[in-house]
């Protein structure tokens, strides 16, 4: 009876922000009906390698198209009070050696290829961003002050919070200092952060900023209001169907289409 929401690559094939937004709304209502306050998506990484294990999660290889479509999903999700998360910031484009790869990218390439989708999501009001595992020009994304503070907050005016990928804060103190507000689980506790605050190598101002950013998002979410949605299965299935219709692509036509009026046609299934 239950449907499966189309993945990002199918959303990208629609070229249609309207159906993507309605799909995001339906998805958020279903999540909300189970008491879920935040979704770890959408994936806004550019398609670069067809062998990438998570290629299907993201939309497209085209930065302009990404910037038109990804914000629509975020708008649909957040209309229902659920928090969206644009990930993985930034340039996280392969699964092989995902946690150790160091990428050397010019600033021009970052701004022309890898950043536009994220920037569009921030402009659309996305409330959280997930920092990535990979290094960019020698600095891990979750500890990259230029990425998380200079670009994200000062240039793009992001007001939400940055959450790390799981175990991506290889140095938790450096991550907090760089602007990574929330560290997700890994093989470490918080003692190193407490120790850094005590010795003064991490300022309380930085720590308070992290807390403020997280609370700023929570206060407008269902986690604060408790006003969870009621799941409408019919609405959900209709939203999925609209996406799938728009996502269909004819790769080759050997004269079969359009169908002639004098041919027999067999239909299978419901």
C-alpha positions in Angstrom: 0.0 0.0 0.0 2.8 2.4 0.8 4.9 4.2 -1.9 8.5 5.0 -2.0 9.4 8.6 -2.6 11.4 9.1 -5.8 15.1 9.7 -5.3 17.0 12.9 -6.1 18.1 11.7 -9.5 14.4 11.2 -10.5 13.5 14.6 -9.1 16.3 16.1 -11.3 14.8 14.4 -14.4 11.6 16.3 -13.9 13.0 19.8 -14.5 9.9 20.9 -12.6 10.2 22.7 -9.2 6.5 22.6 -8.7 6.1 18.8 -8.6 9.3 18.6 -6.5 7.9 21.0 -3.9 4.7 19.1 -3.6 6.7 15.9 -3.2 8.7 17.6 -0.4 5.5 18.6 1.4 4.0 15.1 1.2 7.3 13.6 2.5 7.4 16.1 5.4 3.8 15.3 6.4 4.6 11.6 6.6 7.7 12.2 8.6 5.9 14.6 10.9 3.1 12.1 11.5 5.8 9.9 13.1 7.1 12.7 15.3 10.2 13.3 13.2 11.4 16.9 13.3 14.3 16.9 10.8 15.3 15.2 7.6 18.9 14.7 6.6 18.4 15.9 3.1 18.4 16.9 0.3 21.7 15.8 -1.1 23.0 18.8 -3.1 26.3 17.3 -4.3 27.0 17.6 -8.0 27.0 14.3 -10.1 30.6 13.8 -11.2 31.2 10.0 -11.3 28.5 7.5 -12.4 30.2 4.9 -10.1 29.5 7.0 -7.0 27.5 4.9 -4.6 25.2 7.7 -3.6 24.7 9.2 -7.1 21.0 8.4 -7.0 20.4 10.7 -3.9 21.4 13.9 -5.7 19.7 15.7 -8.6 22.0 16.5 -11.5 25.5 17.2 -12.9 24.4 20.7 -13.8 25.0 23.5 -11.3 22.3 25.8 -12.7 19.6 23.0 -12.7 20.6 22.1 -9.2 20.1 25.6 -8.1 16.6 25.6 -9.6 15.4 22.3 -8.2 17.0 21.6 -4.8 15.4 24.7 -3.2 12.0 23.5 -4.2 12.3 20.3 -2.2 13.5 22.3 0.8 10.6 24.7 0.5 8.1 21.8 0.4 9.7 20.1 3.4 9.9 23.3 5.6 6.3 24.3 4.8 5.2 21.6 7.1 7.5 22.6 10.0 10.1 19.9 9.4 13.7 21.0 9.2 15.6 20.4 5.9 19.4 19.8 5.7 21.4 20.6 2.6 24.3 18.2 2.4 27.2 17.5 2.1 29.0 20.8 2.2 31.0 20.8 0.1 32.3 19.0 -3.0 31.6 15.5 -1.6 31.4 13.7 -4.9 32.7 10.2 -4.4 32.3 7.2 -2.0 35.7 5.7 -2.5 38.0 6.9 0.3 35.1 9.2 1.3 36.5 10.0 4.7 40.1 10.5 3.7 40.0 12.1 0.2 41.6 15.5 -0.2 40.3 17.4 -3.1 42.3 20.2 -4.8 39.8 22.7 -6.3 40.2 26.2 -7.4 37.9 28.8 -5.9 36.4 29.5 -9.3 35.5 25.9 -9.7 33.9 25.8 -6.3 31.9 28.9 -7.0 30.8 27.9 -10.5 30.2 24.1 -10.0 30.0 23.0 -6.4 28.5 26.0 -4.5 25.5 27.2 -6.6 23.1 24.5 -5.4 24.0 25.2 -1.7 23.8 28.9 -2.2 20.3 28.6 -3.7 19.2 26.4 -0.8 20.4 29.0 1.7 18.6 31.7 -0.2 15.4 29.6 -0.1 15.6 29.5 3.7 17.2 26.0 4.4 17.6 25.8 8.1 20.6 23.4 8.4 23.6 22.4 6.4 25.7 19.2 6.8 29.4 19.5 6.6 31.2 16.8 4.6 34.0 14.3 5.3 36.4 15.3 2.5 39.2 17.8 2.7 39.2 20.8 0.4 42.6 22.1 -0.4 44.1 20.5 2.7 41.4 21.4 5.3 38.6 19.0 6.3 35.1 20.4 5.6 33.9 20.3 9.2 36.9 22.2 10.3 37.1 24.6 7.5 36.5 28.2 8.7 36.6 29.7 5.2 33.8 27.3 4.2 31.6 27.4 7.2 32.1 30.9 8.5 33.5 33.1 5.7 31.3 31.7 2.9 28.3 30.3 4.6 27.6 32.8 7.3 29.4 36.0 6.4 28.9 36.0 2.6 25.7 34.0 2.3 24.1 35.2 5.6 23.1 31.7 6.7 21.2 31.9 10.0 20.7 28.2 10.8 23.1 25.6 12.2 25.8 23.4 10.7 25.7 19.7 11.6 28.6 17.4 10.8 28.4 14.2 9.0 28.8 11.2 11.3 32.3 11.2 12.7 33.4 14.0 10.3 34.7 16.3 13.0 38.2 14.8 13.2 39.1 17.5 15.7 36.0 18.6 17.6 37.5 21.7 19.1 38.7 22.9 15.7 35.2 22.1 14.3 33.5 24.3 16.8 36.0 27.1 16.2 35.4 26.9 12.5 31.6 27.2 12.7 30.5 23.5 12.9 27.7 23.9 15.5 26.7 20.3 16.1 29.0 17.3 16.1 27.2 14.0 15.3 28.2 10.8 17.0 31.6 9.3 16.5 34.1 7.5 18.8 34.6 10.5 21.1 33.0 12.3 24.0 32.7 16.0 24.7 35.5 16.1 27.2 38.0 17.7 24.7 35.6 20.6 24.2 35.1 21.1 27.9 38.9 21.0 28.4 39.4 23.5 25.6 36.9 25.9 27.2 38.6 25.6 30.6 42.1 26.3 29.2 40.9 29.1 27.0 41.9 27.6 23.6 38.2 27.7 22.7 36.2 30.7 23.7 32.8 30.7 25.4 31.7 33.1 22.7 32.2 30.4 20.1 30.3 27.9 22.2 27.4 30.2 22.8 27.2 30.9 19.1 26.8 27.2 18.4 24.0 26.9 21.0 22.3 30.0 19.7 22.3 28.7 16.1 20.8 25.4 17.1 18.1 27.0 19.3 17.3 29.5 16.5 16.3 26.6 14.3 14.5 24.5 16.9 12.2 27.3 18.1 10.4 27.4 14.7 10.2 23.6 14.3 7.7 21.0 15.3 10.2 20.0 18.0 9.1 23.2 19.8 5.5 23.5 18.7 4.5 19.9 18.9 2.1 20.5 16.1 2.7 17.3 14.1 0.9 16.7 10.8 -1.5 13.9 9.9 -0.3 11.6 7.2 -2.6 11.5 4.1 -1.6 8.4 2.1 -3.6 9.5 -1.0 -1.9 12.8 -1.1 1.5 11.2 -0.7 0.9 8.7 -3.5 -0.4 11.4 -5.8 2.7 13.5 -5.2 5.0 10.6 -6.0 3.0 9.8 -9.2 3.3 13.4 -10.4 7.1 13.2 -10.0 7.4 9.9 -11.7 5.3 11.1 -14.7 7.5 14.1 -15.1 10.7 12.1 -14.6 10.1 9.7 -17.5 12.7 10.1 -20.3 12.5 8.6 -23.7 16.1 7.6 -24.6 15.3 6.1 -28.0 12.4 5.9 -30.4 12.6 3.7 -33.5 9.4 4.9 -35.0 7.1 3.2 -32.4 5.9 6.5 -31.0 3.5 8.1 -31.5 1.3 5.0 -31.6 -0.6 4.4 -34.8 -4.4 4.0 -34.7 -4.4 0.5 -36.2 -2.1 -1.3 -33.8 -2.9 -3.6 -30.9 -1.7 -2.6 -27.5 -1.5 -4.8 -24.4 -1.5 -3.1 -20.9 -0.1 -5.1 -17.9 -0.7 -4.4 -14.2 -3.1 -2.1 -12.4 
